[in-house]
Amino acid sequence: MPEYPNNSGVERDRPRESVKSRADSKVRHLTRLALIAIVISAITAQHYLIGVSHENLWLHNIHYLLYFLPILMAGIWYGLWGGVLTAVLVSVLYAPVVFGPHAQHVFASNSQKVLELVIYNLVGWVTGILSYRQRLEGEGYRRAAEELREAYARLREQTDLIKAIDELDNTVRPANYPPDAPGETSVVYDAGDGRLVAVFNLVGRVYMDPNDCPFRTGLELAEKLKKRTPIVIVDMHAEATSEKVAMGIYLDGKVAAVLGTHTTVQPADDRILPGGTACITDVGMTGPHEGVIGVKSEQVLARFVTGIPSRYEVAEKDLFFHGVVIEVDDQTGRAQSIERISRKFDDPDE
């Protein structure tokens, strides 16, 4: 697991950058509000000063069009509420001029005046909606770009690990990966007193990436390892419960245990098969159960509800250790018992 020192120069600069960013955002916000207010005030003052008459009707029409400027500005900068509220304010300021006593002889009916006010509010609403949608889309692109940067960083770390995996004597890769994949297909541990325990991993194919057949590969490797030790443990990493159960039955009597992983939830289906193989479809997740399979719940919910990708962070509370304890006859390799373990640890902050 890579370490990230807290005393690096980058870490020290982050709070400073955050404060500066908030200050810049506040200044930008105040500047935009001031600009909108100035534009509305200037148009209103001139409109009220000139008034409406047959002689200057062309000027009135210019003022009517100029009022769209602050509505558009507010809608683009502040979304739906900015556009609607500004449109309402403009309507309130515009109405006294066109509905006043001096304007009665200029307009044939009130329908035109009402229509102009409706158009103001419609433009504010449409501009705000479009701006809000564009902002959401832009936020989605920014989050996607951030996830791509993080994925690239993780990929580089994983690439380094893959390059070094051949040098690790306690790590295996799925045995049914293609033959040219790096890493060992099995590992044999010395349990003391001359007893050896062999372990290998298989990856399923149902709802997962296609690989070589885990059943044929598992059987061949189990028979090969049984020549070195009677105790063989299989980690069956698969999505489908049925595939894990089938693997247990398929290898019954040929390995000591078939232990499922990947689906994170520890079920109550642990058992000893007739041939002496211990099975469970998932040993369970070790980690924080506060969120959604170890991730902060609010981030996962945001992804499900909005469909927008977001950065995932590991949850920190409700820590559990899950696993199984298997008793095996070291002469025959048959499992005598299997016991599920589920233990809660104190949270770090408690």
HULINKA-V421049 format. One record per helix or strand. SS is the DSSP state (A for helix, B for strand). FROM is the first residue (numbers start at 1). LEN is the number of residues. If there is no record, write none. Layout:
ss:from:len
SS:FROM:LEN
SS:FROM:LEN
//
This chain:
ss:from:len
A:9:42
A:57:43
A:101:3
A:111:57
B:172:1
B:184:1
B:186:7
B:195:9
A:214:13
B:231:7
A:241:10
B:252:1
B:255:1
B:257:5
B:271:2
B:278:3
B:287:2
B:292:1
B:295:1
A:297:10
B:314:1
B:319:10
B:335:10
//
